[in-house]
Structures are given as C-alpha cells and as structure tokens.
Amino acid sequence: MERTVAAFFDVDNTLIRGASAYHLARELYRREFFRARDIVFAGRHALTYALFGETVPRVEAVRTRALAAIKGHDVAEVVSVGEEVYSNVLEPRVVAGTLKILQDHLDAGHEVWLVTATPIELSDHIAARLGATGSLGTQAEHIDGVYTGHLSAPFLHGPVKAEAIEVLARERNIDLAASFAYGDSLNDVPLLAAVGNPVAINPEPRLRAYAKKRGWQIRAFKQSRRRLMTGIGRGVQSASLAGLLWAGAAVIKSLRGRQH
C-alpha cells in the first residue's frame, strides 16, 4: 500500500504570530477562571525563569498549577472561548507565507497536522479553520465534560512532539522520511529531525545556526523574528501572569525568544 506524505506545523511563531495559548489564557482570566493567587504564583515563576532559566521542577510546578486552575470547568466552555479567540485575535496573526506553504501541501494531496503545546481545544479549531487534516495538542484530562486537573497525555513540547508524530505515522501509514516539518524554535528540533524534509520558519538565532549546520532549509518571510516577538512583546508580562497558568512551556518559549 502506498504510504502517505504529511506536513507537520508548529503553531506559535511558525504559523501564528505570538503565543496562541497566551491569548486563550487571557480570555479565560477575563472570565474568572483564575484567581489572584494563581496570578501571583505565575508571575513569580516567570521572573525566576527570566533570571535563572528553565528547570524541569519549575515547569512541572507551573503545569500543575495551570491544570489546577481549570479543574472543575466545562470543556465546552473552553472550546467556545477558543473559537472566539481564534476569530477575534488569532486569525489576523496567521503568517501569510506559512499559510501558503500549508495550502500548497493540501493542494498536493498531503496530510497537514498542527503539532503544538497549545491546548487541543484551541489547536483543533485552528486546524479546522485552516483546512488542515487535524492537530496534535496538549490534552487536559476530562470526565463527563469536566476537567479533572490532570493531563491525559504528556505535555506536547520538545521531544514529545517527535514521539507524537511517530505514533501518528504508524496509525496512518505516514512516510516520515518523505514528509515535512516546520518550526521556529530550537525546541522544535526533535520535530524537525523526525522527518526527511525539515524547514525552519523565521527561526530564532539558535535554530537558524543549528539549521545552517545541518543543511536544513530556512524560510524567512516579511514578518521578521523581531516583529514576531513584538507580537508578544507588550503582552509578555501579561503572558507571564495568565498564559503560564494554562500553557507554561508555551509562554516560557515566548520569554526565551525575548532573550535572543
């Protein structure tokens, strides 16, 4: 049986300018999902990260608090908020050059998957709106439509992205050696390295250097890395306060980008 070719896209700063989870978290905060002490907690960890860098215990602490913040809330409510956030905030932030690449893959008959730390409730909606095959996003456990405060699968970040597409490839007969992947950050290296055709999109300096060393293709669009980061820039403090509560590693990625 002929094997399928697929294209895998990171979301934040590859397909959409800025941190998508931050915008979801900001709207959830506006709807009082989070408490004042949650915000103080997130702010303290964001400051510690900026001063001393990322550690596994720190990420785990933030992730645990994030899941606790949504415990007991309805999935349907978060899905509805995600739809509003995409229409009102994220759609104008879609990177035109990356969207054209995505469409070219669809026109070629390839499967297209978004692979992101962003919550699945939002990434699924983004994928549907863009006509993609589907998405692989972070999955918070829920029972009877209510969040339990736990993850139902590993946080989709770094090496876990590569593991996720390898599982998907086995399920859908995808030929990874013939497939494509697109990312902007050094954290996307495991995803990019898992396919035969890796492409760095508007890469941060560390990924640009790594891609050049490996001979990977680099695509740079009119939205420069500085502009991409400016999309987060004025909201980084808010992202540290709200975004960390829902998707800690996604916002940590944004903070890391500011340092380069």
Secondary structure as GFF3:
##gff-version 3
##sequence-region A 1 260
A	DSSP	beta_strand	6	9	.	.	.	ID=ss1
A	DSSP	alpha_helix	20	30	.	.	.	ID=ss2
A	DSSP	alpha_helix	36	52	.	.	.	ID=ss3
A	DSSP	alpha_helix	56	70	.	.	.	ID=ss4
A	DSSP	alpha_helix	75	85	.	.	.	ID=ss5
A	DSSP	pi_helix	86	90	.	.	.	ID=ss6
A	DSSP	three_ten_helix	91	93	.	.	.	ID=ss7
A	DSSP	alpha_helix	96	107	.	.	.	ID=ss8
A	DSSP	beta_strand	111	119	.	.	.	ID=ss9
A	DSSP	alpha_helix	120	130	.	.	.	ID=ss10
A	DSSP	beta_strand	134	138	.	.	.	ID=ss11
A	DSSP	beta_strand	140	143	.	.	.	ID=ss12
A	DSSP	beta_strand	146	151	.	.	.	ID=ss13
A	DSSP	alpha_helix	159	172	.	.	.	ID=ss14
A	DSSP	three_ten_helix	176	178	.	.	.	ID=ss15
A	DSSP	beta_strand	180	183	.	.	.	ID=ss16
A	DSSP	three_ten_helix	186	188	.	.	.	ID=ss17
A	DSSP	alpha_helix	189	193	.	.	.	ID=ss18
A	DSSP	beta_strand	197	201	.	.	.	ID=ss19
A	DSSP	alpha_helix	205	214	.	.	.	ID=ss20
A	DSSP	beta_strand	217	219	.	.	.	ID=ss21
A	DSSP	alpha_helix	225	233	.	.	.	ID=ss22
A	DSSP	alpha_helix	236	238	.	.	.	ID=ss23
A	DSSP	pi_helix	239	243	.	.	.	ID=ss24
A	DSSP	alpha_helix	244	258	.	.	.	ID=ss25
###
